Amino acid sequence: MNARAGLLSFAVLFAAAAVCVAADDVNMGTWKLDEAKSKIGAGAPKNTTVVYEAAGDSVKVIVDGVGADGKPSHNEWTGKFDGKDYPLTGDPTADTRSYKQIDPRTLELTNKKGGKVVVSGKITVSADGKTRTVSTKGVDANGKKVATTAVYDKQ
């Protein structure tokens, strides 16, 4: 096998491994909000559906819900769980988001607007992989401190 063919084979294997790693991540899939188990203040935005899917060697997160104004909301983020900021689209309160993998079932997340942290939190997936709990703290559009605990069921 010549060097070029060997390099190409390595690149294909590396890409396949990256997709497999993302596919094995317990966060991957569709999650629906369980409002009865969640603690979300009146008037606070609600992320009713969150989808994690492989996007090459990255992860794409698609969030749909209801904004603080009662209107439908939608935002998207594509990046890696490496703690680095990646662009966030569709969220008027933040322009970047980072996720940092703490262990196989735990992520830390940070949303920033103009480089300033506006929301931070922790995402934990249950041992059976059926429930996901997102605890966040931050400030709303008016600068008021807010804290939520949202519980999601795997679909």
N, C-alpha and C positions, 0 to 999 in steps of 0.2 A: 504494500500500500504506500503510495507516495505521500509526502508531507501535506499536500493540499487536501487529499481525500481524508487523511487522518484528522486534520483540523476541522473539516466539515463534519465528520462523524462526531467529534467531541462537541461541537457547537449544537448539533441536533440532540445529543444526549443531555447536554446541560439544559437546553430549553425544555425538554421533556421532563427532566427532574424538577425544574422550577414549577411547571404546571402541576405535577404530582404533589409537590409540597403544598401548593395553594389548595389543591383539591382535598388534601388530608386535613387542612386547618379546620378546627371545630367551629370557627366563626362563619365558614362558607355556607351559603344557602339563603333562604328567605325566612325572616323573623317577623312575627305579628305581635303588636303591643297587646298585653293583657292589662287593660285599664283597672280591673278590680284589684290586682296585685301591685299596681304601680302607685307611686306617691308623686303626683304632678299637680302643682298649685293651680288654682283657678286662673284662667287667662294665660297660662304658660303654653308655649308651643308643644305639640305632641307629634312625635315621629311614630306613625301608626304602622308603617311597613319599612323594613330595612333589608336590603339585599346585598350580600357579599358574593362576588363572582370573580373568577380568574380573568385577568386581562393581560395576556402574555406572561411576563415574569412579575407582574404587579397584581394588585387587587383593586377591583372597582367596587365602590360602595354607593348604592343608590338609596336615597331616603325620601319617602313620601309621608306626608302628614298634614297637620293643620297648624297654621301659624298663630301667633298670639292675637292676631286680628280676626281669627276665625276663618280665614281663607285657606284654600289648599296650598301646600308648600311642597317643594321638590328641590333636592340638591344632590350633587354628585361629586365624588372624590375618587381619584385614581392615584395610587402610589404603593409604597411598601411599608411594612410594619417595622420600620427602622428608626423611628423617632425624628425623622426629617420632615420639614414642612413641605406639603404639596398643595397645589391650587385646589380650592373648593369653589364650585360654581353653584349658583342658585340660592345661596344663603346670604341674606342682606346683613346679617350680624357678624359674618366672618368671611375672610378671603383665603385662608389656608387652614389645613388640618394636618395633624401628625398623629400617627399611631405608633406605639412602641410595644413590642412583644415582651412581656414580663416572664411568662411561662406558657406552656401549650394552651392553657385555658384563660389567660388573663392578658388584657391589653390596657395600656394607658392612652388616653386621647387628649389632644389639646387643639382648640380652635383659636385662631388669632385674627384680628382685624388690624391692618396697618402695622403688623409686627407686635401688637399688644395682645396678651392672653385675655380672651373673653370668656372661655369655658374650658374647664379641665375635668377629667374624670377617669373612671375605671370601668372596664367591661369585663365581666366574668361569666364564663359559660359553665353550667353545672357539669358534674362528673358524668352524668348520663347523656349530655349533649343536647338535651331537650329544652333547656331554659337558659336565657341570657339576661343578665342584670346589668343595667347601665346606670351608674351613680355619677352625677355631674354637679359641679358648682361653678358659678360664674356670675355675670352681670347681664341684665336685660338691656333692651334698647334705651331705657331711661336711666341706666346706671345703678339700678336696684339689684342687690345681691339675691340670687336665686339658687336653690338646690333641688334636684329631682332624683328620683329613683324610678327608672322605667324597667319593667319586667316584660320580656318577650318570649313567645313560644315558637319553637322551630316548626316550620311548615313542611 
